[in-house]
């Protein structure tokens, strides 16, 4: 089983996770930029983080045979913090980088006017750069949040097939697919979607334009949930080809629209800017 995790925050994960992901079949991933678990106090904090997603983290992933890509943005939560919003002015110089395959995560957290502004501005940045957008949907008041998100996408200059609406569940999947966007599902250990609910969604809505991710981050999460969905699909009677479509070909098709996927993980460089993963090297 080959797996492309289209949304996982590897910065918060250990090297053991990389090894376990490789052993489970993960060969490529996308790491969206998000908040740090604590508020940032200036745009400079974003710049160091973006540089890590563009340099250090791909280097670390490559040591474990995994191709690493990222999406960059001002995240929905910090769109409300005036200390952070100036990062929007700096985004264009980051969005031209090779391994940036989308603008994201953008979207609504609490559906404030500041979030409206940041979402519209970043959908425009995606359109300007010919990039897809990874759009987070709110965890509270889900259906209303999703519908408002779809309205903003419709008013933007970005085509719906360039948008994935993420963190969906049974209540939001139909509206998301009807909008022409891609439908993303985050599988968690004890909240939101689990493997069996995901299989039920796939039975009802098919395997087209569906992305499944582990969204693993600082909180309780499991980077092997993608593999768990593949196994659950097979146990439920889906074919190997169905699994390959959902866990590999769909994310490749979606993020491939950036023209920037690099899926060969040939021989990794032993050093990144003079440093190895051995804490400074031998
Ligand atoms: Zn995320």
Boltz pocket constraint, residues with backbone or C-beta under 6 A from the ligand:
constraints:
  - pocket:
      binder: B
      contacts: [[A, 7], [A, 9], [A, 32], [A, 34], [A, 105], [A, 215]]
      max_distance: 6.0
